[in-house]
Amino acid sequence: MADRPVPLAEKRLMDVKLGQLPSWLGTRDFTPNGLIGSVRRGYDRYYNKYINVKKGGIGGVAMILVGYVALSYLWEYDHIKHDRWRKYH
């Protein structure tokens, strides 16, 4: 049997070709409920893949922790840079 083509609206972002991107974006739901739903689906996918596993390690939690540390550093970088060049007498 031949595989039937998947409609553009049902494709994931990584399966969309660059030329199809504007059309694919037009099929997305950008209402507040649609955005909340997409964030919830992304969180559920992450949780089920990295956190809610039978034989899991610290990988999923460590990924969240590293992301938090990196974002905190980026937010405070100007302050850290300013303190580094300050002259102390």
PDB file of N, CA, C and O in Angstrom:
ATOM      1  N   MET A   1       0.832  -1.182   0.000  1.00  0.00           N
ATOM      2  CA  MET A   1       0.000   0.000   0.000  1.00  0.00           C
ATOM      3  C   MET A   1       0.876   1.245   0.000  1.00  0.00           C
ATOM      4  O   MET A   1       1.918   1.289   0.654  1.00  0.00           O
ATOM      5  N   ALA A   2       0.451   2.221  -0.719  1.00  0.00           N
ATOM      6  CA  ALA A   2       1.185   3.483  -0.761  1.00  0.00           C
ATOM      7  C   ALA A   2       0.740   4.360   0.401  1.00  0.00           C
ATOM      8  O   ALA A   2      -0.427   4.358   0.794  1.00  0.00           O
ATOM      9  N   ASP A   3       1.689   5.102   0.935  1.00  0.00           N
ATOM     10  CA  ASP A   3       1.366   6.020   2.013  1.00  0.00           C
ATOM     11  C   ASP A   3       0.576   7.192   1.455  1.00  0.00           C
ATOM     12  O   ASP A   3       0.946   7.794   0.447  1.00  0.00           O
ATOM     13  N   ARG A   4      -0.518   7.498   2.131  1.00  0.00           N
ATOM     14  CA  ARG A   4      -1.312   8.643   1.699  1.00  0.00           C
ATOM     15  C   ARG A   4      -0.663   9.918   2.223  1.00  0.00           C
ATOM     16  O   ARG A   4      -0.146   9.931   3.340  1.00  0.00           O
ATOM     17  N   PRO A   5      -0.683  10.980   1.440  1.00  0.00           N
ATOM     18  CA  PRO A   5      -0.066  12.228   1.899  1.00  0.00           C
ATOM     19  C   PRO A   5      -0.823  12.801   3.104  1.00  0.00           C
ATOM     20  O   PRO A   5      -2.050  12.735   3.182  1.00  0.00           O
ATOM     21  N   VAL A   6      -0.062  13.355   4.021  1.00  0.00           N
ATOM     22  CA  VAL A   6      -0.630  13.963   5.227  1.00  0.00           C
ATOM     23  C   VAL A   6      -1.024  15.400   4.898  1.00  0.00           C
ATOM     24  O   VAL A   6      -0.237  16.129   4.295  1.00  0.00           O
ATOM     25  N   PRO A   7      -2.228  15.817   5.284  1.00  0.00           N
ATOM     26  CA  PRO A   7      -2.610  17.218   5.030  1.00  0.00           C
ATOM     27  C   PRO A   7      -1.652  18.177   5.741  1.00  0.00           C
ATOM     28  O   PRO A   7      -1.118  17.865   6.805  1.00  0.00           O
ATOM     29  N   LEU A   8      -1.449  19.327   5.144  1.00  0.00           N
ATOM     30  CA  LEU A   8      -0.491  20.298   5.656  1.00  0.00           C
ATOM     31  C   LEU A   8      -0.830  20.730   7.081  1.00  0.00           C
ATOM     32  O   LEU A   8       0.070  20.957   7.890  1.00  0.00           O
ATOM     33  N   ALA A   9      -2.115  20.843   7.392  1.00  0.00           N
ATOM     34  CA  ALA A   9      -2.520  21.304   8.722  1.00  0.00           C
ATOM     35  C   ALA A   9      -2.155  20.289   9.813  1.00  0.00           C
ATOM     36  O   ALA A   9      -2.025  20.663  10.978  1.00  0.00           O
ATOM     37  N   GLU A  10      -1.989  19.017   9.453  1.00  0.00           N
ATOM     38  CA  GLU A  10      -1.694  17.982  10.444  1.00  0.00           C
ATOM     39  C   GLU A  10      -0.202  17.697  10.580  1.00  0.00           C
ATOM     40  O   GLU A  10       0.194  16.891  11.422  1.00  0.00           O
ATOM     41  N   LYS A  11       0.626  18.341   9.769  1.00  0.00           N
ATOM     42  CA  LYS A  11       2.063  18.105   9.842  1.00  0.00           C
ATOM     43  C   LYS A  11       2.675  18.827  11.026  1.00  0.00           C
ATOM     44  O   LYS A  11       2.179  19.870  11.452  1.00  0.00           O
ATOM     45  N   ARG A  12       3.746  18.273  11.552  1.00  0.00           N
ATOM     46  CA  ARG A  12       4.505  18.940  12.596  1.00  0.00           C
ATOM     47  C   ARG A  12       5.462  19.934  11.949  1.00  0.00           C
ATOM     48  O   ARG A  12       5.733  19.859  10.750  1.00  0.00           O
ATOM     49  N   LEU A  13       5.967  20.857  12.745  1.00  0.00           N
ATOM     50  CA  LEU A  13       6.839  21.900  12.221  1.00  0.00           C
ATOM     51  C   LEU A  13       8.073  21.316  11.548  1.00  0.00           C
ATOM     52  O   LEU A  13       8.495  21.813  10.505  1.00  0.00           O
ATOM     53  N   MET A  14       8.655  20.279  12.119  1.00  0.00           N
ATOM     54  CA  MET A  14       9.870  19.703  11.553  1.00  0.00           C
ATOM     55  C   MET A  14       9.611  18.943  10.249  1.00  0.00           C
ATOM     56  O   MET A  14      10.551  18.643   9.514  1.00  0.00           O
ATOM     57  N   ASP A  15       8.354  18.632   9.959  1.00  0.00           N
ATOM     58  CA  ASP A  15       8.013  17.922   8.726  1.00  0.00           C
ATOM     59  C   ASP A  15       7.612  18.869   7.597  1.00  0.00           C
ATOM     60  O   ASP A  15       7.401  18.425   6.468  1.00  0.00           O
ATOM     61  N   VAL A  16       7.504  20.153   7.882  1.00  0.00           N
ATOM     62  CA  VAL A  16       7.079  21.135   6.887  1.00  0.00           C
ATOM     63  C   VAL A  16       8.298  21.637   6.130  1.00  0.00           C
ATOM     64  O   VAL A  16       9.312  21.987   6.733  1.00  0.00           O
ATOM     65  N   LYS A  17       8.194  21.669   4.806  1.00  0.00           N
ATOM     66  CA  LYS A  17       9.284  22.204   3.999  1.00  0.00           C
ATOM     67  C   LYS A  17       9.250  23.724   4.045  1.00  0.00           C
ATOM     68  O   LYS A  17       8.214  24.326   4.328  1.00  0.00           O
ATOM     69  N   LEU A  18      10.389  24.336   3.764  1.00  0.00           N
ATOM     70  CA  LEU A  18      10.520  25.783   3.890  1.00  0.00           C
ATOM     71  C   LEU A  18       9.517  26.528   3.017  1.00  0.00           C
ATOM     72  O   LEU A  18       8.983  27.553   3.440  1.00  0.00           O
ATOM     73  N   GLY A  19       9.251  26.040   1.820  1.00  0.00           N
ATOM     74  CA  GLY A  19       8.289  26.691   0.930  1.00  0.00           C
ATOM     75  C   GLY A  19       6.858  26.587   1.431  1.00  0.00           C
ATOM     76  O   GLY A  19       6.017  27.415   1.082  1.00  0.00           O
ATOM     77  N   GLN A  20       6.574  25.574   2.249  1.00  0.00           N
ATOM     78  CA  GLN A  20       5.228  25.372   2.778  1.00  0.00           C
ATOM     79  C   GLN A  20       4.995  26.110   4.094  1.00  0.00           C
ATOM     80  O   GLN A  20       3.875  26.123   4.604  1.00  0.00           O
ATOM     81  N   LEU A  21       6.036  26.723   4.647  1.00  0.00           N
ATOM     82  CA  LEU A  21       5.946  27.330   5.968  1.00  0.00           C
ATOM     83  C   LEU A  21       4.875  28.416   6.073  1.00  0.00           C
ATOM     84  O   LEU A  21       4.109  28.394   7.037  1.00  0.00           O
ATOM     85  N   PRO A  22       4.776  29.367   5.134  1.00  0.00           N
ATOM     86  CA  PRO A  22       3.710  30.373   5.272  1.00  0.00           C
ATOM     87  C   PRO A  22       2.307  29.767   5.263  1.00  0.00           C
ATOM     88  O   PRO A  22       1.443  30.191   6.031  1.00  0.00           O
ATOM     89  N   SER A  23       2.080  28.785   4.405  1.00  0.00           N
ATOM     90  CA  SER A  23       0.764  28.133   4.367  1.00  0.00           C
ATOM     91  C   SER A  23       0.502  27.372   5.653  1.00  0.00           C
ATOM     92  O   SER A  23      -0.618  27.373   6.165  1.00  0.00           O
ATOM     93  N   TRP A  24       1.539  26.716   6.178  1.00  0.00           N
ATOM     94  CA  TRP A  24       1.387  25.949   7.415  1.00  0.00           C
ATOM     95  C   TRP A  24       1.079  26.878   8.584  1.00  0.00           C
ATOM     96  O   TRP A  24       0.240  26.558   9.426  1.00  0.00           O
ATOM     97  N   LEU A  25       1.765  28.048   8.644  1.00  0.00           N
ATOM     98  CA  LEU A  25       1.496  29.013   9.707  1.00  0.00           C
ATOM     99  C   LEU A  25       0.070  29.543   9.623  1.00  0.00           C
ATOM    100  O   LEU A  25      -0.533  29.881  10.642  1.00  0.00           O
ATOM    101  N   GLY A  26      -0.468  29.616   8.410  1.00  0.00           N
ATOM    102  CA  GLY A  26      -1.841  30.069   8.238  1.00  0.00           C
ATOM    103  C   GLY A  26      -2.862  29.099   8.795  1.00  0.00           C
ATOM    104  O   GLY A  26      -3.993  29.491   9.082  1.00  0.00           O
ATOM    105  N   THR A  27      -2.485  27.835   8.954  1.00  0.00           N
ATOM    106  CA  THR A  27      -3.413  26.840   9.490  1.00  0.00           C
ATOM    107  C   THR A  27      -3.367  26.754  11.006  1.00  0.00           C
ATOM    108  O   THR A  27      -4.201  26.076  11.605  1.00  0.00           O
ATOM    109  N   ARG A  28      -2.415  27.421  11.640  1.00  0.00           N
ATOM    110  CA  ARG A  28      -2.262  27.362  13.104  1.00  0.00           C
ATOM    111  C   ARG A  28      -3.304  28.225  13.795  1.00  0.00           C
ATOM    112  O   ARG A  28      -3.818  29.180  13.213  1.00  0.00           O
ATOM    113  N   ASP A  29      -3.607  27.889  15.021  1.00  0.00           N
ATOM    114  CA  ASP A  29      -4.583  28.615  15.830  1.00  0.00           C
ATOM    115  C   ASP A  29      -3.838  29.579  16.752  1.00  0.00           C
ATOM    116  O   ASP A  29      -3.224  29.146  17.727  1.00  0.00           O
ATOM    117  N   PHE A  30      -3.882  30.874  16.457  1.00  0.00           N
ATOM    118  CA  PHE A  30      -3.154  31.874  17.244  1.00  0.00           C
ATOM    119  C   PHE A  30      -4.059  32.627  18.210  1.00  0.00           C
ATOM    120  O   PHE A  30      -3.705  33.712  18.673  1.00  0.00           O
ATOM    121  N   THR A  31      -5.222  32.062  18.519  1.00  0.00           N
ATOM    122  CA  THR A  31      -6.071  32.665  19.537  1.00  0.00           C
ATOM    123  C   THR A  31      -5.471  32.364  20.909  1.00  0.00           C
ATOM    124  O   THR A  31      -4.643  31.461  21.025  1.00  0.00           O
ATOM    125  N   PRO A  32      -5.868  33.094  21.949  1.00  0.00           N
ATOM    126  CA  PRO A  32      -5.320  32.792  23.281  1.00  0.00           C
ATOM    127  C   PRO A  32      -5.533  31.340  23.707  1.00  0.00           C
ATOM    128  O   PRO A  32      -4.634  30.728  24.285  1.00  0.00           O
ATOM    129  N   ASN A  33      -6.705  30.788  23.430  1.00  0.00           N
ATOM    130  CA  ASN A  33      -6.953  29.388  23.783  1.00  0.00           C
ATOM    131  C   ASN A  33      -6.076  28.450  22.966  1.00  0.00           C
ATOM    132  O   ASN A  33      -5.607  27.434  23.479  1.00  0.00           O
ATOM    133  N   GLY A  34      -5.853  28.781  21.712  1.00  0.00           N
ATOM    134  CA  GLY A  34      -4.992  27.952  20.872  1.00  0.00           C
ATOM    135  C   GLY A  34      -3.555  27.975  21.346  1.00  0.00           C
ATOM    136  O   GLY A  34      -2.889  26.940  21.352  1.00  0.00           O
ATOM    137  N   LEU A  35      -3.064  29.150  21.746  1.00  0.00           N
ATOM    138  CA  LEU A  35      -1.691  29.257  22.248  1.00  0.00           C
ATOM    139  C   LEU A  35      -1.532  28.518  23.575  1.00  0.00           C
ATOM    140  O   LEU A  35      -0.534  27.830  23.790  1.00  0.00           O
ATOM    141  N   ILE A  36      -2.515  28.660  24.461  1.00  0.00           N
ATOM    142  CA  ILE A  36      -2.459  27.945  25.739  1.00  0.00           C
ATOM    143  C   ILE A  36      -2.480  26.443  25.498  1.00  0.00           C
ATOM    144  O   ILE A  36      -1.755  25.697  26.156  1.00  0.00           O
ATOM    145  N   GLY A  37      -3.303  26.000  24.563  1.00  0.00           N
ATOM    146  CA  GLY A  37      -3.358  24.578  24.243  1.00  0.00           C
ATOM    147  C   GLY A  37      -2.050  24.053  23.682  1.00  0.00           C
ATOM    148  O   GLY A  37      -1.638  22.939  24.006  1.00  0.00           O
ATOM    149  N   SER A  38      -1.389  24.844  22.842  1.00  0.00           N
ATOM    150  CA  SER A  38      -0.122  24.382  22.274  1.00  0.00           C
ATOM    151  C   SER A  38       0.968  24.329  23.335  1.00  0.00           C
ATOM    152  O   SER A  38       1.797  23.420  23.317  1.00  0.00           O
ATOM    153  N   VAL A  39       0.984  25.288  24.261  1.00  0.00           N
ATOM    154  CA  VAL A  39       1.957  25.250  25.356  1.00  0.00           C
ATOM    155  C   VAL A  39       1.683  24.036  26.239  1.00  0.00           C
ATOM    156  O   VAL A  39       2.616  23.355  26.666  1.00  0.00           O
ATOM    157  N   ARG A  40       0.424  23.765  26.510  1.00  0.00           N
ATOM    158  CA  ARG A  40       0.060  22.608  27.335  1.00  0.00           C
ATOM    159  C   ARG A  40       0.473  21.299  26.655  1.00  0.00           C
ATOM    160  O   ARG A  40       0.988  20.395  27.313  1.00  0.00           O
ATOM    161  N   ARG A  41       0.249  21.196  25.341  1.00  0.00           N
ATOM    162  CA  ARG A  41       0.659  19.980  24.626  1.00  0.00           C
ATOM    163  C   ARG A  41       2.171  19.819  24.636  1.00  0.00           C
ATOM    164  O   ARG A  41       2.678  18.707  24.781  1.00  0.00           O
ATOM    165  N   GLY A  42       2.897  20.929  24.482  1.00  0.00           N
ATOM    166  CA  GLY A  42       4.354  20.859  24.539  1.00  0.00           C
ATOM    167  C   GLY A  42       4.851  20.432  25.900  1.00  0.00           C
ATOM    168  O   GLY A  42       5.775  19.625  26.002  1.00  0.00           O
ATOM    169  N   TYR A  43       4.241  20.971  26.957  1.00  0.00           N
ATOM    170  CA  TYR A  43       4.618  20.578  28.315  1.00  0.00           C
ATOM    171  C   TYR A  43       4.316  19.103  28.552  1.00  0.00           C
ATOM    172  O   TYR A  43       5.137  18.377  29.113  1.00  0.00           O
ATOM    173  N   ASP A  44       3.136  18.663  28.123  1.00  0.00           N
ATOM    174  CA  ASP A  44       2.779  17.252  28.304  1.00  0.00           C
ATOM    175  C   ASP A  44       3.738  16.342  27.554  1.00  0.00           C
ATOM    176  O   ASP A  44       4.125  15.292  28.065  1.00  0.00           O
ATOM    177  N   ARG A  45       4.125  16.738  26.342  1.00  0.00           N
ATOM    178  CA  ARG A  45       5.061  15.935  25.555  1.00  0.00           C
ATOM    179  C   ARG A  45       6.413  15.866  26.258  1.00  0.00           C
ATOM    180  O   ARG A  45       7.005  14.790  26.338  1.00  0.00           O
ATOM    181  N   TYR A  46       6.913  16.992  26.769  1.00  0.00           N
ATOM    182  CA  TYR A  46       8.185  17.016  27.499  1.00  0.00           C
ATOM    183  C   TYR A  46       8.089  16.174  28.763  1.00  0.00           C
ATOM    184  O   TYR A  46       8.982  15.378  29.053  1.00  0.00           O
ATOM    185  N   TYR A  47       7.009  16.348  29.514  1.00  0.00           N
ATOM    186  CA  TYR A  47       6.844  15.622  30.768  1.00  0.00           C
ATOM    187  C   TYR A  47       6.817  14.113  30.530  1.00  0.00           C
ATOM    188  O   TYR A  47       7.467  13.355  31.249  1.00  0.00           O
ATOM    189  N   ASN A  48       6.068  13.684  29.523  1.00  0.00           N
ATOM    190  CA  ASN A  48       5.976  12.247  29.253  1.00  0.00           C
ATOM    191  C   ASN A  48       7.269  11.677  28.696  1.00  0.00           C
ATOM    192  O   ASN A  48       7.550  10.494  28.888  1.00  0.00           O
ATOM    193  N   LYS A  49       8.059  12.486  28.013  1.00  0.00           N
ATOM    194  CA  LYS A  49       9.295  11.987  27.415  1.00  0.00           C
ATOM    195  C   LYS A  49      10.445  11.950  28.414  1.00  0.00           C
ATOM    196  O   LYS A  49      11.240  11.011  28.396  1.00  0.00           O
ATOM    197  N   TYR A  50      10.549  12.947  29.280  1.00  0.00           N
ATOM    198  CA  TYR A  50      11.725  13.053  30.145  1.00  0.00           C
ATOM    199  C   TYR A  50      11.455  12.843  31.635  1.00  0.00           C
ATOM    200  O   TYR A  50      12.358  12.416  32.354  1.00  0.00           O
ATOM    201  N   ILE A  51      10.268  13.120  32.114  1.00  0.00           N
ATOM    202  CA  ILE A  51      10.005  13.062  33.544  1.00  0.00           C
ATOM    203  C   ILE A  51       9.230  11.797  33.916  1.00  0.00           C
ATOM    204  O   ILE A  51       9.634  11.073  34.827  1.00  0.00           O
ATOM    205  N   ASN A  52       8.157  11.532  33.243  1.00  0.00           N
ATOM    206  CA  ASN A  52       7.255  10.439  33.580  1.00  0.00           C
ATOM    207  C   ASN A  52       7.665   9.159  32.848  1.00  0.00           C
ATOM    208  O   ASN A  52       6.933   8.675  31.984  1.00  0.00           O
ATOM    209  N   VAL A  53       8.821   8.618  33.187  1.00  0.00           N
ATOM    210  CA  VAL A  53       9.306   7.397  32.560  1.00  0.00           C
ATOM    211  C   VAL A  53       9.506   6.333  33.630  1.00  0.00           C
ATOM    212  O   VAL A  53       9.733   6.655  34.796  1.00  0.00           O
ATOM    213  N   LYS A  54       9.420   5.052  33.231  1.00  0.00           N
ATOM    214  CA  LYS A  54       9.562   3.970  34.199  1.00  0.00           C
ATOM    215  C   LYS A  54      10.975   3.899  34.752  1.00  0.00           C
ATOM    216  O   LYS A  54      11.176   3.841  35.965  1.00  0.00           O
ATOM    217  N   LYS A  55      11.940   3.904  33.864  1.00  0.00           N
ATOM    218  CA  LYS A  55      13.330   3.807  34.308  1.00  0.00           C
ATOM    219  C   LYS A  55      14.030   5.085  33.875  1.00  0.00           C
ATOM    220  O   LYS A  55      14.677   5.132  32.829  1.00  0.00           O
ATOM    221  N   GLY A  56      13.895   6.094  34.673  1.00  0.00           N
ATOM    222  CA  GLY A  56      14.444   7.384  34.298  1.00  0.00           C
ATOM    223  C   GLY A  56      15.599   7.781  35.181  1.00  0.00           C
ATOM    224  O   GLY A  56      15.790   7.261  36.280  1.00  0.00           O
ATOM    225  N   GLY A  57      16.345   8.700  34.676  1.00  0.00           N
ATOM    226  CA  GLY A  57      17.451   9.249  35.445  1.00  0.00           C
ATOM    227  C   GLY A  57      17.155  10.689  35.799  1.00  0.00           C
ATOM    228  O   GLY A  57      16.002  11.098  35.935  1.00  0.00           O
ATOM    229  N   ILE A  58      18.202  11.427  35.941  1.00  0.00           N
ATOM    230  CA  ILE A  58      18.059  12.821  36.333  1.00  0.00           C
ATOM    231  C   ILE A  58      18.047  13.740  35.109  1.00  0.00           C
ATOM    232  O   ILE A  58      18.014  14.961  35.264  1.00  0.00           O
ATOM    233  N   GLY A  59      18.073  13.184  33.913  1.00  0.00           N
ATOM    234  CA  GLY A  59      18.213  13.969  32.685  1.00  0.00           C
ATOM    235  C   GLY A  59      17.165  15.041  32.488  1.00  0.00           C
ATOM    236  O   GLY A  59      17.514  16.181  32.182  1.00  0.00           O
ATOM    237  N   GLY A  60      15.884  14.716  32.654  1.00  0.00           N
ATOM    238  CA  GLY A  60      14.827  15.692  32.413  1.00  0.00           C
ATOM    239  C   GLY A  60      14.848  16.825  33.412  1.00  0.00           C
ATOM    240  O   GLY A  60      14.687  17.988  33.042  1.00  0.00           O
ATOM    241  N   VAL A  61      15.046  16.493  34.680  1.00  0.00           N
ATOM    242  CA  VAL A  61      15.086  17.524  35.714  1.00  0.00           C
ATOM    243  C   VAL A  61      16.342  18.374  35.544  1.00  0.00           C
ATOM    244  O   VAL A  61      16.298  19.590  35.732  1.00  0.00           O
ATOM    245  N   ALA A  62      17.459  17.741  35.191  1.00  0.00           N
ATOM    246  CA  ALA A  62      18.704  18.479  34.990  1.00  0.00           C
ATOM    247  C   ALA A  62      18.572  19.443  33.812  1.00  0.00           C
ATOM    248  O   ALA A  62      19.134  20.537  33.847  1.00  0.00           O
ATOM    249  N   MET A  63      17.841  19.052  32.776  1.00  0.00           N
ATOM    250  CA  MET A  63      17.642  19.920  31.617  1.00  0.00           C
ATOM    251  C   MET A  63      16.884  21.188  32.019  1.00  0.00           C
ATOM    252  O   MET A  63      17.239  22.286  31.589  1.00  0.00           O
ATOM    253  N   ILE A  64      15.857  21.041  32.831  1.00  0.00           N
ATOM    254  CA  ILE A  64      15.107  22.204  33.314  1.00  0.00           C
ATOM    255  C   ILE A  64      16.009  23.089  34.168  1.00  0.00           C
ATOM    256  O   ILE A  64      15.993  24.312  34.029  1.00  0.00           O
ATOM    257  N   LEU A  65      16.793  22.475  35.049  1.00  0.00           N
ATOM    258  CA  LEU A  65      17.668  23.225  35.939  1.00  0.00           C
ATOM    259  C   LEU A  65      18.735  23.995  35.162  1.00  0.00           C
ATOM    260  O   LEU A  65      19.008  25.155  35.472  1.00  0.00           O
ATOM    261  N   VAL A  66      19.337  23.365  34.163  1.00  0.00           N
ATOM    262  CA  VAL A  66      20.350  24.034  33.343  1.00  0.00           C
ATOM    263  C   VAL A  66      19.724  25.190  32.565  1.00  0.00           C
ATOM    264  O   VAL A  66      20.336  26.250  32.441  1.00  0.00           O
ATOM    265  N   GLY A  67      18.529  25.001  32.046  1.00  0.00           N
ATOM    266  CA  GLY A  67      17.842  26.077  31.345  1.00  0.00           C
ATOM    267  C   GLY A  67      17.555  27.252  32.259  1.00  0.00           C
ATOM    268  O   GLY A  67      17.700  28.406  31.857  1.00  0.00           O
ATOM    269  N   TYR A  68      17.148  26.964  33.491  1.00  0.00           N
ATOM    270  CA  TYR A  68      16.878  28.031  34.463  1.00  0.00           C
ATOM    271  C   TYR A  68      18.156  28.797  34.800  1.00  0.00           C
ATOM    272  O   TYR A  68      18.142  30.026  34.865  1.00  0.00           O
ATOM    273  N   VAL A  69      19.248  28.085  35.013  1.00  0.00           N
ATOM    274  CA  VAL A  69      20.517  28.736  35.333  1.00  0.00           C
ATOM    275  C   VAL A  69      20.986  29.601  34.166  1.00  0.00           C
ATOM    276  O   VAL A  69      21.443  30.727  34.368  1.00  0.00           O
ATOM    277  N   ALA A  70      20.873  29.075  32.943  1.00  0.00           N
ATOM    278  CA  ALA A  70      21.302  29.838  31.764  1.00  0.00           C
ATOM    279  C   ALA A  70      20.466  31.106  31.595  1.00  0.00           C
ATOM    280  O   ALA A  70      21.016  32.174  31.329  1.00  0.00           O
ATOM    281  N   LEU A  71      19.149  31.002  31.745  1.00  0.00           N
ATOM    282  CA  LEU A  71      18.299  32.186  31.617  1.00  0.00           C
ATOM    283  C   LEU A  71      18.590  33.204  32.722  1.00  0.00           C
ATOM    284  O   LEU A  71      18.621  34.408  32.467  1.00  0.00           O
ATOM    285  N   SER A  72      18.800  32.726  33.936  1.00  0.00           N
ATOM    286  CA  SER A  72      19.123  33.640  35.034  1.00  0.00           C
ATOM    287  C   SER A  72      20.424  34.386  34.757  1.00  0.00           C
ATOM    288  O   SER A  72      20.525  35.585  35.017  1.00  0.00           O
ATOM    289  N   TYR A  73      21.410  33.680  34.235  1.00  0.00           N
ATOM    290  CA  TYR A  73      22.688  34.315  33.906  1.00  0.00           C
ATOM    291  C   TYR A  73      22.509  35.364  32.817  1.00  0.00           C
ATOM    292  O   TYR A  73      23.062  36.460  32.905  1.00  0.00           O
ATOM    293  N   LEU A  74      21.730  35.023  31.786  1.00  0.00           N
ATOM    294  CA  LEU A  74      21.518  35.979  30.699  1.00  0.00           C
ATOM    295  C   LEU A  74      20.797  37.223  31.185  1.00  0.00           C
ATOM    296  O   LEU A  74      21.123  38.334  30.764  1.00  0.00           O
ATOM    297  N   TRP A  75      19.818  37.050  32.068  1.00  0.00           N
ATOM    298  CA  TRP A  75      19.077  38.202  32.577  1.00  0.00           C
ATOM    299  C   TRP A  75      19.957  39.099  33.443  1.00  0.00           C
ATOM    300  O   TRP A  75      19.768  40.315  33.461  1.00  0.00           O
ATOM    301  N   GLU A  76      20.902  38.520  34.151  1.00  0.00           N
ATOM    302  CA  GLU A  76      21.740  39.283  35.065  1.00  0.00           C
ATOM    303  C   GLU A  76      23.109  39.618  34.471  1.00  0.00           C
ATOM    304  O   GLU A  76      23.955  40.158  35.184  1.00  0.00           O
ATOM    305  N   TYR A  77      23.358  39.319  33.201  1.00  0.00           N
ATOM    306  CA  TYR A  77      24.684  39.484  32.612  1.00  0.00           C
ATOM    307  C   TYR A  77      25.177  40.926  32.664  1.00  0.00           C
ATOM    308  O   TYR A  77      26.343  41.159  32.983  1.00  0.00           O
ATOM    309  N   ASP A  78      24.321  41.896  32.359  1.00  0.00           N
ATOM    310  CA  ASP A  78      24.752  43.300  32.377  1.00  0.00           C
ATOM    311  C   ASP A  78      25.203  43.715  33.775  1.00  0.00           C
ATOM    312  O   ASP A  78      26.190  44.434  33.928  1.00  0.00           O
ATOM    313  N   HIS A  79      24.485  43.263  34.778  1.00  0.00           N
ATOM    314  CA  HIS A  79      24.864  43.580  36.151  1.00  0.00           C
ATOM    315  C   HIS A  79      26.194  42.912  36.521  1.00  0.00           C
ATOM    316  O   HIS A  79      27.042  43.529  37.165  1.00  0.00           O
ATOM    317  N   ILE A  80      26.371  41.668  36.118  1.00  0.00           N
ATOM    318  CA  ILE A  80      27.620  40.948  36.405  1.00  0.00           C
ATOM    319  C   ILE A  80      28.786  41.615  35.674  1.00  0.00           C
ATOM    320  O   ILE A  80      29.864  41.785  36.244  1.00  0.00           O
ATOM    321  N   LYS A  81      28.572  41.990  34.424  1.00  0.00           N
ATOM    322  CA  LYS A  81      29.610  42.638  33.635  1.00  0.00           C
ATOM    323  C   LYS A  81      29.997  43.978  34.255  1.00  0.00           C
ATOM    324  O   LYS A  81      31.178  44.323  34.307  1.00  0.00           O
ATOM    325  N   HIS A  82      29.007  44.729  34.725  1.00  0.00           N
ATOM    326  CA  HIS A  82      29.274  46.017  35.354  1.00  0.00           C
ATOM    327  C   HIS A  82      30.105  45.834  36.627  1.00  0.00           C
ATOM    328  O   HIS A  82      31.039  46.596  36.873  1.00  0.00           O
ATOM    329  N   ASP A  83      29.770  44.838  37.425  1.00  0.00           N
ATOM    330  CA  ASP A  83      30.518  44.585  38.658  1.00  0.00           C
ATOM    331  C   ASP A  83      31.947  44.138  38.367  1.00  0.00           C
ATOM    332  O   ASP A  83      32.858  44.437  39.139  1.00  0.00           O
ATOM    333  N   ARG A  84      32.145  43.437  37.282  1.00  0.00           N
ATOM    334  CA  ARG A  84      33.476  42.926  36.955  1.00  0.00           C
ATOM    335  C   ARG A  84      34.447  44.066  36.640  1.00  0.00           C
ATOM    336  O   ARG A  84      35.624  43.981  36.990  1.00  0.00           O
ATOM    337  N   TRP A  85      33.979  45.120  35.993  1.00  0.00           N
ATOM    338  CA  TRP A  85      34.861  46.209  35.590  1.00  0.00           C
ATOM    339  C   TRP A  85      34.907  47.349  36.609  1.00  0.00           C
ATOM    340  O   TRP A  85      35.596  48.345  36.389  1.00  0.00           O
ATOM    341  N   ARG A  86      34.187  47.212  37.708  1.00  0.00           N
ATOM    342  CA  ARG A  86      34.166  48.249  38.734  1.00  0.00           C
ATOM    343  C   ARG A  86      35.519  48.272  39.455  1.00  0.00           C
ATOM    344  O   ARG A  86      36.092  47.226  39.760  1.00  0.00           O
ATOM    345  N   LYS A  87      36.007  49.462  39.714  1.00  0.00           N
ATOM    346  CA  LYS A  87      37.272  49.595  40.442  1.00  0.00           C
ATOM    347  C   LYS A  87      36.978  49.692  41.924  1.00  0.00           C
ATOM    348  O   LYS A  87      36.110  50.456  42.345  1.00  0.00           O
ATOM    349  N   TYR A  88      37.691  48.927  42.702  1.00  0.00           N
ATOM    350  CA  TYR A  88      37.531  48.960  44.151  1.00  0.00           C
ATOM    351  C   TYR A  88      38.722  49.682  44.759  1.00  0.00           C
ATOM    352  O   TYR A  88      39.861  49.431  44.365  1.00  0.00           O
ATOM    353  N   HIS A  89      38.486  50.548  45.683  1.00  0.00           N
ATOM    354  CA  HIS A  89      39.565  51.314  46.305  1.00  0.00           C
ATOM    355  C   HIS A  89      39.721  50.909  47.739  1.00  0.00           C
ATOM    356  O   HIS A  89      40.581  51.440  48.440  1.00  0.00           O
TER     357      HIS A  89
END
